[in-house]
Amino acid sequence: MTVTAVLGACAANTPVTNTVPTLYLPLASNTAQVDTGTARDMISSYRRNHGAGPLALDPELQKLAETEVAAMAAADRPSQAQTVKSAVTRLGYEDVNANLSAGYHTLAEAFSGWRESPPHNATMLAPQATKMGIATAYAPGSKYKVYWALLTAR
């Protein structure tokens, strides 16, 4: 059997998929949601590469992130991080940090943008953080389209 025949036989039995990794999926639609597990894994890996521990998804921080992005989308502007951090701290969390942003249409874009911004990068790399919540909201009439909230705390 020739090499071409062997390769052809292998290819015939291998299904072809066009699956896009979730970090590249566009989030500018009413049905799109950020893949929180992928976000956690990506940020935790980044933290490990910089000497910080991994983050766990926290159900309460997740709800708070979802509430915050809904409010930002309704107001058509990002919230003030300090205001959100103070509110989360009052709920009993410590070492609270917040990335509140808009305009990134994929998780990969948000992650890249946050790495390039010193304050946002500091949130992802906060050494005391052990928990996180991350959410997006789509606002079709907004110039930004997609709003983001990443909350970290311990």
N, C-alpha and C positions, 0 to 999 in steps of 0.2 A: 504494500500500500504506500502511496506517495505521501509526502508531507502535506500537500494540498488536500488530499483526500481525508487525512486524519483531522486536520484543522477544520475542514468543511463539516465533518461528522460532529465534531465538538460544538461548532457554532450552531448546527441545526438543533441540538438538544438544549441549548442555553437560551432561556427567555430573555428578550431585550426589554429593559425597563428604562423609562425616561424620568425616573424619580429625582426630583430636585431636593437636596438636603434642606431641612426646615429653616436653617439659618439664612437661606437665600429666597425663601418664599415671600412674595409681596404681601404686605399687611394692609394695603390701602383698599380694603373692602369691608362691607358690613359683617361678613362671615369669618374673616380671618382673625386668628388669635396667635399670639406669640407662643412658641413651644417652650414652656417654662422649664422642662427638664433639660432641653438642649441649652437654654440660656444658663441654667445653673451649672451644667457641665463645662460650658465654655468659660464662664467667669471663674469657676473653681480651678480649672486647669491653668488659666492665666495667673490666678493667685498663687498656685503652687510654684509656678515658674518664677515668681517674685518673692518666695519665702513665706507666704501667708497660707493659712489653712483653708480648706474647702468650705463652701456654704451649703446649708440645707434649706430647702423651700419651707417656709413657715406659713401655715394656713392664714393666720391673722394678718401678717405682713402682706400676703397675697391679696386678701380682701381690701386692705388699705390701699395698696397699689392700684387695684381695679377701681376703687372709689375715686382715687385722685385723678387717674387718667380720664375717667368719665367727666369729672368736674372741669378739667382742663379743656377737653373737647367741647363741652357746652359753652365755656367762656371764650373759646377760640384763642387761648394763649396759655403758655406754660405757667405753672404756679411758682411761687417763691419757695426755694428749697428750705430756707430757714423756718418758714411758717409750718411747712409739712413736718420737718424734723422735730419741731417743738411739740406738735400735736401727737406724733408717734411716741415721743419721750413721755408725755403725760399718760400714755396708756401702759407704761411700765417697761418699755424697752430701753436699753442702754446703748451708748455709742452709736446712735442713729445717724445714718447718712442717706442722702437722697439724690438721685439723678433724675431730674425732671426736664424733659426735652421734647422737641417736636421736629418733624420733617424727615426723619429716617424711615425709609419704607421697608427695610428688612432688618432682621436681627443682626446680620453681618454688618450692615451700615451703622447701626446704633453702636455696636461693640467697637467698631473701628473709630467712630467719632468720639466715643467716650475715652478711648485710650489716648487720643490726641489732645484731649482737653485736660489740663492738670487737675481742676477740681473734680471732674467726672471720673478721671482715672483714680484719684484718691479715694473716691467712694468704692470703686471696685476692689481696690487694694487695702481698704481699711483693716489694719492688723487685728483689731479686736472683734471684728464681725464674724458671726457664726451662722446667721440666718439671713434670708432674703425673700423678697416678693418682687415680681416683675410683671408688668401689664402694659398693654397697648389699647388705644381707642382710636377709632376711625371717625373723622369729621369730614364728610364729603365736600362741604361748602368752605372749608378752611383752606388757606394758602398752604398750610403745613400738611394737611391730610391725616397724618398719623402722630399721635401723642404717646409719649413713653414715661413710665415711672419705674425706677429701680430703687427699692428701699433695702438697706442693709442695717443690721443691728446685732446685738447679742442679748 
